[in-house]
């Protein structure tokens, strides 16, 4: 039960982190909900494991920065596809 709750919590935190990252990036990011959550979850996992010794709000800020970098790099390299693209 603890693993499932942890997984659900990580998805929720990942969604928040992903949307916060999109909010701090200039311009429009035309990526979908699933990609935003995926980048947020990955960034939150990295951020909370690597920076867990920091105070929680600082860890959250670092995690948002990691997610913003992930979104920017993913869009620049073509790894994140626009929401309305097919294929």
PDB file of N, CA, C and O in Angstrom:
ATOM      1  N   UNK A   1       0.820  -1.201   0.000  1.00  0.00           N
ATOM      2  CA  UNK A   1       0.000   0.000   0.000  1.00  0.00           C
ATOM      3  C   UNK A   1       0.860   1.260   0.000  1.00  0.00           C
ATOM      4  O   UNK A   1       0.516   2.253  -0.641  1.00  0.00           O
ATOM      5  N   UNK A   2       1.989   1.216   0.726  1.00  0.00           N
ATOM      6  CA  UNK A   2       2.863   2.378   0.798  1.00  0.00           C
ATOM      7  C   UNK A   2       3.488   2.710  -0.545  1.00  0.00           C
ATOM      8  O   UNK A   2       3.652   3.883  -0.880  1.00  0.00           O
ATOM      9  N   UNK A   3       3.838   1.683  -1.321  1.00  0.00           N
ATOM     10  CA  UNK A   3       4.440   1.913  -2.627  1.00  0.00           C
ATOM     11  C   UNK A   3       3.452   2.597  -3.563  1.00  0.00           C
ATOM     12  O   UNK A   3       3.817   3.520  -4.291  1.00  0.00           O
ATOM     13  N   UNK A   4       2.199   2.144  -3.544  1.00  0.00           N
ATOM     14  CA  UNK A   4       1.183   2.723  -4.426  1.00  0.00           C
ATOM     15  C   UNK A   4       0.909   4.170  -4.051  1.00  0.00           C
ATOM     16  O   UNK A   4       0.793   5.027  -4.927  1.00  0.00           O
ATOM     17  N   UNK A   5       0.804   4.452  -2.747  1.00  0.00           N
ATOM     18  CA  UNK A   5       0.591   5.835  -2.314  1.00  0.00           C
ATOM     19  C   UNK A   5       1.787   6.710  -2.671  1.00  0.00           C
ATOM     20  O   UNK A   5       1.615   7.864  -3.062  1.00  0.00           O
ATOM     21  N   UNK A   6       2.996   6.169  -2.540  1.00  0.00           N
ATOM     22  CA  UNK A   6       4.186   6.912  -2.927  1.00  0.00           C
ATOM     23  C   UNK A   6       4.212   7.210  -4.411  1.00  0.00           C
ATOM     24  O   UNK A   6       4.592   8.304  -4.828  1.00  0.00           O
ATOM     25  N   UNK A   7       3.805   6.230  -5.213  1.00  0.00           N
ATOM     26  CA  UNK A   7       3.751   6.414  -6.661  1.00  0.00           C
ATOM     27  C   UNK A   7       2.724   7.475  -7.037  1.00  0.00           C
ATOM     28  O   UNK A   7       2.999   8.347  -7.862  1.00  0.00           O
ATOM     29  N   UNK A   8       1.543   7.402  -6.436  1.00  0.00           N
ATOM     30  CA  UNK A   8       0.501   8.409  -6.705  1.00  0.00           C
ATOM     31  C   UNK A   8       0.968   9.785  -6.265  1.00  0.00           C
ATOM     32  O   UNK A   8       0.760  10.771  -6.973  1.00  0.00           O
ATOM     33  N   UNK A   9       1.597   9.857  -5.101  1.00  0.00           N
ATOM     34  CA  UNK A   9       2.129  11.133  -4.621  1.00  0.00           C
ATOM     35  C   UNK A   9       3.186  11.696  -5.543  1.00  0.00           C
ATOM     36  O   UNK A   9       3.225  12.904  -5.779  1.00  0.00           O
ATOM     37  N   UNK A  10       4.047  10.836  -6.070  1.00  0.00           N
ATOM     38  CA  UNK A  10       5.091  11.290  -6.980  1.00  0.00           C
ATOM     39  C   UNK A  10       4.498  11.799  -8.289  1.00  0.00           C
ATOM     40  O   UNK A  10       5.006  12.764  -8.859  1.00  0.00           O
ATOM     41  N   UNK A  11       3.439  11.170  -8.770  1.00  0.00           N
ATOM     42  CA  UNK A  11       2.777  11.652  -9.987  1.00  0.00           C
ATOM     43  C   UNK A  11       2.145  13.016  -9.745  1.00  0.00           C
ATOM     44  O   UNK A  11       2.224  13.898 -10.600  1.00  0.00           O
ATOM     45  N   UNK A  12       1.520  13.194  -8.586  1.00  0.00           N
ATOM     46  CA  UNK A  12       0.906  14.491  -8.267  1.00  0.00           C
ATOM     47  C   UNK A  12       1.973  15.571  -8.139  1.00  0.00           C
ATOM     48  O   UNK A  12       1.832  16.658  -8.700  1.00  0.00           O
ATOM     49  N   UNK A  13       3.042  15.271  -7.401  1.00  0.00           N
ATOM     50  CA  UNK A  13       4.140  16.241  -7.270  1.00  0.00           C
ATOM     51  C   UNK A  13       4.770  16.503  -8.636  1.00  0.00           C
ATOM     52  O   UNK A  13       5.114  17.643  -8.948  1.00  0.00           O
ATOM     53  N   UNK A  14       4.923  15.467  -9.448  1.00  0.00           N
ATOM     54  CA  UNK A  14       5.489  15.625 -10.791  1.00  0.00           C
ATOM     55  C   UNK A  14       4.641  16.528 -11.668  1.00  0.00           C
ATOM     56  O   UNK A  14       5.175  17.328 -12.436  1.00  0.00           O
ATOM     57  N   UNK A  15       3.318  16.407 -11.563  1.00  0.00           N
ATOM     58  CA  UNK A  15       2.426  17.286 -12.331  1.00  0.00           C
ATOM     59  C   UNK A  15       2.589  18.732 -11.891  1.00  0.00           C
ATOM     60  O   UNK A  15       2.637  19.639 -12.723  1.00  0.00           O
ATOM     61  N   UNK A  16       2.675  18.947 -10.585  1.00  0.00           N
ATOM     62  CA  UNK A  16       2.862  20.311 -10.060  1.00  0.00           C
ATOM     63  C   UNK A  16       4.206  20.865 -10.505  1.00  0.00           C
ATOM     64  O   UNK A  16       4.297  22.009 -10.950  1.00  0.00           O
ATOM     65  N   UNK A  17       5.242  20.056 -10.384  1.00  0.00           N
ATOM     66  CA  UNK A  17       6.589  20.483 -10.792  1.00  0.00           C
ATOM     67  C   UNK A  17       6.626  20.765 -12.296  1.00  0.00           C
ATOM     68  O   UNK A  17       7.213  21.759 -12.723  1.00  0.00           O
ATOM     69  N   UNK A  18       6.009  19.905 -13.095  1.00  0.00           N
ATOM     70  CA  UNK A  18       5.999  20.109 -14.552  1.00  0.00           C
ATOM     71  C   UNK A  18       5.300  21.398 -14.944  1.00  0.00           C
ATOM     72  O   UNK A  18       5.795  22.150 -15.783  1.00  0.00           O
ATOM     73  N   UNK A  19       4.152  21.651 -14.338  1.00  0.00           N
ATOM     74  CA  UNK A  19       3.446  22.889 -14.669  1.00  0.00           C
ATOM     75  C   UNK A  19       4.167  24.122 -14.142  1.00  0.00           C
ATOM     76  O   UNK A  19       4.150  25.170 -14.788  1.00  0.00           O
ATOM     77  N   UNK A  20       4.798  24.013 -12.981  1.00  0.00           N
ATOM     78  CA  UNK A  20       5.592  25.135 -12.466  1.00  0.00           C
ATOM     79  C   UNK A  20       6.773  25.406 -13.391  1.00  0.00           C
ATOM     80  O   UNK A  20       7.124  26.560 -13.635  1.00  0.00           O
ATOM     81  N   UNK A  21       7.384  24.343 -13.906  1.00  0.00           N
ATOM     82  CA  UNK A  21       8.504  24.508 -14.837  1.00  0.00           C
ATOM     83  C   UNK A  21       8.050  25.183 -16.118  1.00  0.00           C
ATOM     84  O   UNK A  21       8.744  26.054 -16.642  1.00  0.00           O
ATOM     85  N   UNK A  22       6.880  24.786 -16.630  1.00  0.00           N
ATOM     86  CA  UNK A  22       6.362  25.432 -17.844  1.00  0.00           C
ATOM     87  C   UNK A  22       6.034  26.889 -17.588  1.00  0.00           C
ATOM     88  O   UNK A  22       6.143  27.717 -18.492  1.00  0.00           O
ATOM     89  N   UNK A  23       5.629  27.214 -16.360  1.00  0.00           N
ATOM     90  CA  UNK A  23       5.284  28.594 -16.032  1.00  0.00           C
ATOM     91  C   UNK A  23       6.512  29.496 -15.989  1.00  0.00           C
ATOM     92  O   UNK A  23       6.418  30.678 -16.320  1.00  0.00           O
ATOM     93  N   UNK A  24       7.663  28.955 -15.586  1.00  0.00           N
ATOM     94  CA  UNK A  24       8.860  29.790 -15.504  1.00  0.00           C
ATOM     95  C   UNK A  24       9.592  29.908 -16.834  1.00  0.00           C
ATOM     96  O   UNK A  24      10.437  30.789 -16.991  1.00  0.00           O
ATOM     97  N   UNK A  25       9.287  29.043 -17.792  1.00  0.00           N
ATOM     98  CA  UNK A  25       9.913  29.137 -19.111  1.00  0.00           C
ATOM     99  C   UNK A  25       9.239  30.231 -19.938  1.00  0.00           C
ATOM    100  O   UNK A  25       8.012  30.335 -19.949  1.00  0.00           O
ATOM    101  N   UNK A  26      10.025  31.036 -20.620  1.00  0.00           N
ATOM    102  CA  UNK A  26       9.410  32.056 -21.474  1.00  0.00           C
ATOM    103  C   UNK A  26       8.795  31.440 -22.719  1.00  0.00           C
ATOM    104  O   UNK A  26       9.286  30.431 -23.226  1.00  0.00           O
ATOM    105  N   UNK A  27       7.748  32.027 -23.200  1.00  0.00           N
ATOM    106  CA  UNK A  27       7.098  31.555 -24.421  1.00  0.00           C
ATOM    107  C   UNK A  27       6.168  30.393 -24.153  1.00  0.00           C
ATOM    108  O   UNK A  27       5.964  29.982 -23.011  1.00  0.00           O
ATOM    109  N   UNK A  28       5.607  29.872 -25.234  1.00  0.00           N
ATOM    110  CA  UNK A  28       4.646  28.779 -25.132  1.00  0.00           C
ATOM    111  C   UNK A  28       5.358  27.443 -25.321  1.00  0.00           C
ATOM    112  O   UNK A  28       6.240  27.309 -26.169  1.00  0.00           O
ATOM    113  N   UNK A  29       4.963  26.468 -24.524  1.00  0.00           N
ATOM    114  CA  UNK A  29       5.445  25.103 -24.688  1.00  0.00           C
ATOM    115  C   UNK A  29       4.234  24.266 -25.073  1.00  0.00           C
ATOM    116  O   UNK A  29       3.359  24.004 -24.247  1.00  0.00           O
ATOM    117  N   UNK A  30       4.194  23.858 -26.312  1.00  0.00           N
ATOM    118  CA  UNK A  30       3.035  23.139 -26.823  1.00  0.00           C
ATOM    119  C   UNK A  30       3.234  21.638 -26.647  1.00  0.00           C
ATOM    120  O   UNK A  30       3.275  20.885 -27.619  1.00  0.00           O
ATOM    121  N   UNK A  31       3.358  21.213 -25.376  1.00  0.00           N
ATOM    122  CA  UNK A  31       3.470  19.790 -25.090  1.00  0.00           C
ATOM    123  C   UNK A  31       2.254  19.389 -24.268  1.00  0.00           C
ATOM    124  O   UNK A  31       1.630  20.224 -23.612  1.00  0.00           O
ATOM    125  N   UNK A  32       1.932  18.127 -24.309  1.00  0.00           N
ATOM    126  CA  UNK A  32       0.721  17.648 -23.676  1.00  0.00           C
ATOM    127  C   UNK A  32       0.873  17.385 -22.180  1.00  0.00           C
ATOM    128  O   UNK A  32       1.950  17.527 -21.601  1.00  0.00           O
ATOM    129  N   UNK A  33      -0.237  17.002 -21.588  1.00  0.00           N
ATOM    130  CA  UNK A  33      -0.303  16.720 -20.163  1.00  0.00           C
ATOM    131  C   UNK A  33       0.623  15.565 -19.780  1.00  0.00           C
ATOM    132  O   UNK A  33       1.337  15.651 -18.782  1.00  0.00           O
ATOM    133  N   UNK A  34       0.617  14.502 -20.556  1.00  0.00           N
ATOM    134  CA  UNK A  34       1.439  13.332 -20.229  1.00  0.00           C
ATOM    135  C   UNK A  34       2.927  13.670 -20.257  1.00  0.00           C
ATOM    136  O   UNK A  34       3.677  13.218 -19.392  1.00  0.00           O
ATOM    137  N   UNK A  35       3.362  14.459 -21.242  1.00  0.00           N
ATOM    138  CA  UNK A  35       4.771  14.836 -21.321  1.00  0.00           C
ATOM    139  C   UNK A  35       5.147  15.774 -20.182  1.00  0.00           C
ATOM    140  O   UNK A  35       6.243  15.670 -19.631  1.00  0.00           O
ATOM    141  N   UNK A  36       4.255  16.684 -19.827  1.00  0.00           N
ATOM    142  CA  UNK A  36       4.515  17.599 -18.717  1.00  0.00           C
ATOM    143  C   UNK A  36       4.670  16.814 -17.419  1.00  0.00           C
ATOM    144  O   UNK A  36       5.594  17.066 -16.646  1.00  0.00           O
ATOM    145  N   UNK A  37       3.774  15.872 -17.179  1.00  0.00           N
ATOM    146  CA  UNK A  37       3.849  15.065 -15.962  1.00  0.00           C
ATOM    147  C   UNK A  37       5.099  14.190 -15.970  1.00  0.00           C
ATOM    148  O   UNK A  37       5.768  14.055 -14.945  1.00  0.00           O
ATOM    149  N   UNK A  38       5.419  13.595 -17.124  1.00  0.00           N
ATOM    150  CA  UNK A  38       6.597  12.723 -17.209  1.00  0.00           C
ATOM    151  C   UNK A  38       7.877  13.482 -16.886  1.00  0.00           C
ATOM    152  O   UNK A  38       8.706  12.998 -16.116  1.00  0.00           O
ATOM    153  N   UNK A  39       8.043  14.660 -17.462  1.00  0.00           N
ATOM    154  CA  UNK A  39       9.236  15.458 -17.178  1.00  0.00           C
ATOM    155  C   UNK A  39       9.240  15.880 -15.707  1.00  0.00           C
ATOM    156  O   UNK A  39      10.286  15.865 -15.057  1.00  0.00           O
ATOM    157  N   UNK A  40       8.076  16.254 -15.187  1.00  0.00           N
ATOM    158  CA  UNK A  40       7.982  16.640 -13.784  1.00  0.00           C
ATOM    159  C   UNK A  40       8.309  15.499 -12.838  1.00  0.00           C
ATOM    160  O   UNK A  40       8.995  15.705 -11.836  1.00  0.00           O
ATOM    161  N   UNK A  41       7.828  14.296 -13.140  1.00  0.00           N
ATOM    162  CA  UNK A  41       8.103  13.131 -12.294  1.00  0.00           C
ATOM    163  C   UNK A  41       9.592  12.804 -12.308  1.00  0.00           C
ATOM    164  O   UNK A  41      10.185  12.544 -11.261  1.00  0.00           O
ATOM    165  N   UNK A  42      10.193  12.818 -13.490  1.00  0.00           N
ATOM    166  CA  UNK A  42      11.628  12.535 -13.585  1.00  0.00           C
ATOM    167  C   UNK A  42      12.428  13.581 -12.813  1.00  0.00           C
ATOM    168  O   UNK A  42      13.339  13.237 -12.060  1.00  0.00           O
ATOM    169  N   UNK A  43      12.089  14.847 -12.998  1.00  0.00           N
ATOM    170  CA  UNK A  43      12.797  15.913 -12.289  1.00  0.00           C
ATOM    171  C   UNK A  43      12.577  15.820 -10.783  1.00  0.00           C
ATOM    172  O   UNK A  43      13.502  16.058 -10.007  1.00  0.00           O
ATOM    173  N   UNK A  44      11.363  15.477 -10.365  1.00  0.00           N
ATOM    174  CA  UNK A  44      11.114  15.377  -8.922  1.00  0.00           C
ATOM    175  C   UNK A  44      11.877  14.208  -8.309  1.00  0.00           C
ATOM    176  O   UNK A  44      12.378  14.312  -7.189  1.00  0.00           O
ATOM    177  N   UNK A  45      11.970  13.093  -9.039  1.00  0.00           N
ATOM    178  CA  UNK A  45      12.763  11.968  -8.534  1.00  0.00           C
ATOM    179  C   UNK A  45      14.230  12.345  -8.389  1.00  0.00           C
ATOM    180  O   UNK A  45      14.846  12.088  -7.354  1.00  0.00           O
ATOM    181  N   UNK A  46      14.784  12.952  -9.425  1.00  0.00           N
ATOM    182  CA  UNK A  46      16.190  13.371  -9.375  1.00  0.00           C
ATOM    183  C   UNK A  46      16.386  14.412  -8.290  1.00  0.00           C
ATOM    184  O   UNK A  46      17.305  14.309  -7.478  1.00  0.00           O
ATOM    185  N   UNK A  47      15.519  15.412  -8.280  1.00  0.00           N
ATOM    186  CA  UNK A  47      15.663  16.496  -7.316  1.00  0.00           C
ATOM    187  C   UNK A  47      15.563  16.040  -5.881  1.00  0.00           C
ATOM    188  O   UNK A  47      16.371  16.444  -5.046  1.00  0.00           O
ATOM    189  N   UNK A  48      14.594  15.212  -5.581  1.00  0.00           N
ATOM    190  CA  UNK A  48      14.402  14.802  -4.201  1.00  0.00           C
ATOM    191  C   UNK A  48      15.427  13.767  -3.749  1.00  0.00           C
ATOM    192  O   UNK A  48      15.737  13.707  -2.559  1.00  0.00           O
ATOM    193  N   UNK A  49      15.966  12.948  -4.656  1.00  0.00           N
ATOM    194  CA  UNK A  49      17.009  12.014  -4.251  1.00  0.00           C
ATOM    195  C   UNK A  49      18.362  12.708  -4.108  1.00  0.00           C
ATOM    196  O   UNK A  49      19.099  12.447  -3.157  1.00  0.00           O
ATOM    197  N   UNK A  50      18.686  13.582  -5.044  1.00  0.00           N
ATOM    198  CA  UNK A  50      19.993  14.220  -5.032  1.00  0.00           C
ATOM    199  C   UNK A  50      20.055  15.370  -4.027  1.00  0.00           C
ATOM    200  O   UNK A  50      21.073  15.557  -3.361  1.00  0.00           O
ATOM    201  N   UNK A  51      18.971  16.140  -3.916  1.00  0.00           N
ATOM    202  CA  UNK A  51      18.990  17.333  -3.074  1.00  0.00           C
ATOM    203  C   UNK A  51      18.148  17.173  -1.815  1.00  0.00           C
ATOM    204  O   UNK A  51      17.665  18.173  -1.283  1.00  0.00           O
ATOM    205  N   UNK A  52      17.957  15.964  -1.324  1.00  0.00           N
ATOM    206  CA  UNK A  52      17.077  15.727  -0.186  1.00  0.00           C
ATOM    207  C   UNK A  52      17.620  16.293   1.123  1.00  0.00           C
ATOM    208  O   UNK A  52      16.863  16.438   2.083  1.00  0.00           O
ATOM    209  N   UNK A  53      18.901  16.613   1.188  1.00  0.00           N
ATOM    210  CA  UNK A  53      19.456  17.156   2.415  1.00  0.00           C
ATOM    211  C   UNK A  53      19.112  18.640   2.593  1.00  0.00           C
ATOM    212  O   UNK A  53      19.304  19.187   3.679  1.00  0.00           O
ATOM    213  N   UNK A  54      18.607  19.296   1.542  1.00  0.00           N
ATOM    214  CA  UNK A  54      18.199  20.698   1.645  1.00  0.00           C
ATOM    215  C   UNK A  54      16.837  20.807   2.311  1.00  0.00           C
ATOM    216  O   UNK A  54      16.100  19.830   2.441  1.00  0.00           O
ATOM    217  N   UNK A  55      16.534  22.007   2.719  1.00  0.00           N
ATOM    218  CA  UNK A  55      15.213  22.338   3.235  1.00  0.00           C
ATOM    219  C   UNK A  55      14.207  22.138   2.091  1.00  0.00           C
ATOM    220  O   UNK A  55      14.513  22.483   0.950  1.00  0.00           O
ATOM    221  N   UNK A  56      13.014  21.591   2.369  1.00  0.00           N
ATOM    222  CA  UNK A  56      12.058  21.180   1.344  1.00  0.00           C
ATOM    223  C   UNK A  56      11.727  22.263   0.312  1.00  0.00           C
ATOM    224  O   UNK A  56      11.731  21.952  -0.879  1.00  0.00           O
ATOM    225  N   UNK A  57      11.439  23.518   0.693  1.00  0.00           N
ATOM    226  CA  UNK A  57      11.150  24.525  -0.350  1.00  0.00           C
ATOM    227  C   UNK A  57      12.315  24.746  -1.317  1.00  0.00           C
ATOM    228  O   UNK A  57      12.098  24.979  -2.506  1.00  0.00           O
ATOM    229  N   UNK A  58      13.540  24.674  -0.813  1.00  0.00           N
ATOM    230  CA  UNK A  58      14.696  24.830  -1.700  1.00  0.00           C
ATOM    231  C   UNK A  58      14.782  23.639  -2.650  1.00  0.00           C
ATOM    232  O   UNK A  58      15.086  23.807  -3.831  1.00  0.00           O
ATOM    233  N   UNK A  59      14.519  22.449  -2.146  1.00  0.00           N
ATOM    234  CA  UNK A  59      14.513  21.257  -2.990  1.00  0.00           C
ATOM    235  C   UNK A  59      13.451  21.380  -4.076  1.00  0.00           C
ATOM    236  O   UNK A  59      13.693  20.997  -5.221  1.00  0.00           O
ATOM    237  N   UNK A  60      12.276  21.909  -3.731  1.00  0.00           N
ATOM    238  CA  UNK A  60      11.214  22.095  -4.720  1.00  0.00           C
ATOM    239  C   UNK A  60      11.648  23.071  -5.807  1.00  0.00           C
ATOM    240  O   UNK A  60      11.391  22.828  -6.986  1.00  0.00           O
ATOM    241  N   UNK A  61      12.295  24.163  -5.436  1.00  0.00           N
ATOM    242  CA  UNK A  61      12.771  25.147  -6.419  1.00  0.00           C
ATOM    243  C   UNK A  61      13.810  24.511  -7.340  1.00  0.00           C
ATOM    244  O   UNK A  61      13.768  24.705  -8.555  1.00  0.00           O
ATOM    245  N   UNK A  62      14.737  23.754  -6.766  1.00  0.00           N
ATOM    246  CA  UNK A  62      15.747  23.071  -7.575  1.00  0.00           C
ATOM    247  C   UNK A  62      15.080  22.083  -8.533  1.00  0.00           C
ATOM    248  O   UNK A  62      15.490  21.953  -9.687  1.00  0.00           O
ATOM    249  N   UNK A  63      14.055  21.392  -8.046  1.00  0.00           N
ATOM    250  CA  UNK A  63      13.341  20.431  -8.872  1.00  0.00           C
ATOM    251  C   UNK A  63      12.622  21.108 -10.030  1.00  0.00           C
ATOM    252  O   UNK A  63      12.615  20.590 -11.147  1.00  0.00           O
ATOM    253  N   UNK A  64      12.016  22.262  -9.769  1.00  0.00           N
ATOM    254  CA  UNK A  64      11.354  23.021 -10.838  1.00  0.00           C
ATOM    255  C   UNK A  64      12.382  23.472 -11.876  1.00  0.00           C
ATOM    256  O   UNK A  64      12.114  23.431 -13.076  1.00  0.00           O
ATOM    257  N   UNK A  65      13.541  23.898 -11.420  1.00  0.00           N
ATOM    258  CA  UNK A  65      14.607  24.300 -12.351  1.00  0.00           C
ATOM    259  C   UNK A  65      15.045  23.106 -13.198  1.00  0.00           C
ATOM    260  O   UNK A  65      15.252  23.245 -14.404  1.00  0.00           O
ATOM    261  N   UNK A  66      15.189  21.928 -12.572  1.00  0.00           N
ATOM    262  CA  UNK A  66      15.544  20.721 -13.335  1.00  0.00           C
ATOM    263  C   UNK A  66      14.470  20.392 -14.371  1.00  0.00           C
ATOM    264  O   UNK A  66      14.791  20.040 -15.506  1.00  0.00           O
ATOM    265  N   UNK A  67      13.205  20.503 -13.988  1.00  0.00           N
ATOM    266  CA  UNK A  67      12.115  20.209 -14.922  1.00  0.00           C
ATOM    267  C   UNK A  67      12.083  21.220 -16.056  1.00  0.00           C
ATOM    268  O   UNK A  67      11.864  20.847 -17.209  1.00  0.00           O
ATOM    269  N   UNK A  68      12.299  22.500 -15.745  1.00  0.00           N
ATOM    270  CA  UNK A  68      12.326  23.526 -16.792  1.00  0.00           C
ATOM    271  C   UNK A  68      13.452  23.243 -17.777  1.00  0.00           C
ATOM    272  O   UNK A  68      13.277  23.371 -18.989  1.00  0.00           O
ATOM    273  N   UNK A  69      14.609  22.857 -17.245  1.00  0.00           N
ATOM    274  CA  UNK A  69      15.730  22.506 -18.128  1.00  0.00           C
ATOM    275  C   UNK A  69      15.386  21.290 -18.967  1.00  0.00           C
ATOM    276  O   UNK A  69      15.722  21.237 -20.150  1.00  0.00           O
ATOM    277  N   UNK A  70      14.715  20.305 -18.365  1.00  0.00           N
ATOM    278  CA  UNK A  70      14.318  19.113 -19.106  1.00  0.00           C
ATOM    279  C   UNK A  70      13.338  19.425 -20.218  1.00  0.00           C
ATOM    280  O   UNK A  70      13.450  18.881 -21.317  1.00  0.00           O
ATOM    281  N   UNK A  71      12.376  20.297 -19.943  1.00  0.00           N
ATOM    282  CA  UNK A  71      11.411  20.690 -20.974  1.00  0.00           C
ATOM    283  C   UNK A  71      12.115  21.447 -22.094  1.00  0.00           C
ATOM    284  O   UNK A  71      11.872  21.179 -23.271  1.00  0.00           O
ATOM    285  N   UNK A  72      12.976  22.381 -21.742  1.00  0.00           N
ATOM    286  CA  UNK A  72      13.688  23.179 -22.745  1.00  0.00           C
ATOM    287  C   UNK A  72      14.578  22.297 -23.620  1.00  0.00           C
ATOM    288  O   UNK A  72      14.558  22.408 -24.846  1.00  0.00           O
ATOM    289  N   UNK A  73      15.349  21.428 -22.989  1.00  0.00           N
ATOM    290  CA  UNK A  73      16.236  20.545 -23.747  1.00  0.00           C
ATOM    291  C   UNK A  73      15.425  19.559 -24.588  1.00  0.00           C
ATOM    292  O   UNK A  73      15.753  19.307 -25.747  1.00  0.00           O
ATOM    293  N   UNK A  74      14.367  19.006 -23.999  1.00  0.00           N
ATOM    294  CA  UNK A  74      13.527  18.065 -24.731  1.00  0.00           C
ATOM    295  C   UNK A  74      12.875  18.688 -25.948  1.00  0.00           C
ATOM    296  O   UNK A  74      12.764  18.041 -26.990  1.00  0.00           O
ATOM    297  N   UNK A  75      12.439  19.942 -25.833  1.00  0.00           N
ATOM    298  CA  UNK A  75      11.832  20.620 -26.980  1.00  0.00           C
ATOM    299  C   UNK A  75      12.885  20.972 -28.022  1.00  0.00           C
ATOM    300  O   UNK A  75      12.639  20.831 -29.220  1.00  0.00           O
ATOM    301  N   UNK A  76      14.063  21.433 -27.578  1.00  0.00           N
ATOM    302  CA  UNK A  76      15.122  21.795 -28.518  1.00  0.00           C
ATOM    303  C   UNK A  76      15.646  20.577 -29.293  1.00  0.00           C
ATOM    304  O   UNK A  76      15.962  20.688 -30.477  1.00  0.00           O
ATOM    305  N   UNK A  77      15.739  19.435 -28.638  1.00  0.00           N
ATOM    306  CA  UNK A  77      16.256  18.222 -29.275  1.00  0.00           C
ATOM    307  C   UNK A  77      15.171  17.430 -30.006  1.00  0.00           C
ATOM    308  O   UNK A  77      15.469  16.431 -30.661  1.00  0.00           O
ATOM    309  N   UNK A  78      13.924  17.866 -29.900  1.00  0.00           N
ATOM    310  CA  UNK A  78      12.837  17.181 -30.571  1.00  0.00           C
ATOM    311  C   UNK A  78      12.339  15.943 -29.841  1.00  0.00           C
ATOM    312  O   UNK A  78      11.611  15.137 -30.420  1.00  0.00           O
ATOM    313  N   UNK A  79      12.720  15.780 -28.583  1.00  0.00           N
ATOM    314  CA  UNK A  79      12.284  14.627 -27.805  1.00  0.00           C
ATOM    315  C   UNK A  79      10.850  14.787 -27.310  1.00  0.00           C
ATOM    316  O   UNK A  79      10.143  13.796 -27.127  1.00  0.00           O
ATOM    317  N   UNK A  80      10.421  16.016 -27.096  1.00  0.00           N
ATOM    318  CA  UNK A  80       9.045  16.301 -26.684  1.00  0.00           C
ATOM    319  C   UNK A  80       8.311  16.820 -27.910  1.00  0.00           C
ATOM    320  O   UNK A  80       8.701  17.828 -28.499  1.00  0.00           O
ATOM    321  N   UNK A  81       7.276  16.144 -28.279  1.00  0.00           N
ATOM    322  CA  UNK A  81       6.510  16.477 -29.478  1.00  0.00           C
ATOM    323  C   UNK A  81       5.382  17.458 -29.155  1.00  0.00           C
ATOM    324  O   UNK A  81       4.801  17.388 -28.072  1.00  0.00           O
ATOM    325  N   UNK A  82       5.070  18.353 -30.058  1.00  0.00           N
ATOM    326  CA  UNK A  82       3.917  19.240 -29.844  1.00  0.00           C
ATOM    327  C   UNK A  82       2.655  18.437 -29.618  1.00  0.00           C
ATOM    328  O   UNK A  82       2.491  17.342 -30.157  1.00  0.00           O
ATOM    329  N   UNK A  83       1.777  18.986 -28.825  1.00  0.00           N
ATOM    330  CA  UNK A  83       0.555  18.291 -28.424  1.00  0.00           C
ATOM    331  C   UNK A  83      -0.317  17.902 -29.603  1.00  0.00           C
ATOM    332  O   UNK A  83      -0.942  16.842 -29.581  1.00  0.00           O
ATOM    333  N   UNK A  84      -0.371  18.734 -30.629  1.00  0.00           N
ATOM    334  CA  UNK A  84      -1.268  18.465 -31.746  1.00  0.00           C
ATOM    335  C   UNK A  84      -0.593  17.713 -32.891  1.00  0.00           C
ATOM    336  O   UNK A  84      -1.167  17.604 -33.975  1.00  0.00           O
ATOM    337  N   UNK A  85       0.620  17.190 -32.668  1.00  0.00           N
ATOM    338  CA  UNK A  85       1.288  16.465 -33.746  1.00  0.00           C
ATOM    339  C   UNK A  85       0.794  15.021 -33.797  1.00  0.00           C
ATOM    340  O   UNK A  85       0.340  14.471 -32.793  1.00  0.00           O
ATOM    341  N   UNK A  86       0.885  14.432 -34.951  1.00  0.00           N
ATOM    342  CA  UNK A  86       0.477  13.049 -35.133  1.00  0.00           C
ATOM    343  C   UNK A  86       1.732  12.222 -35.366  1.00  0.00           C
ATOM    344  O   UNK A  86       2.587  12.591 -36.171  1.00  0.00           O
ATOM    345  N   UNK A  87       1.840  11.098 -34.654  1.00  0.00           N
ATOM    346  CA  UNK A  87       2.977  10.222 -34.837  1.00  0.00           C
ATOM    347  C   UNK A  87       3.992  10.440 -33.866  1.00  0.00           C
ATOM    348  O   UNK A  87       5.024   9.770 -33.890  1.00  0.00           O
TER     349      UNK A  87
END
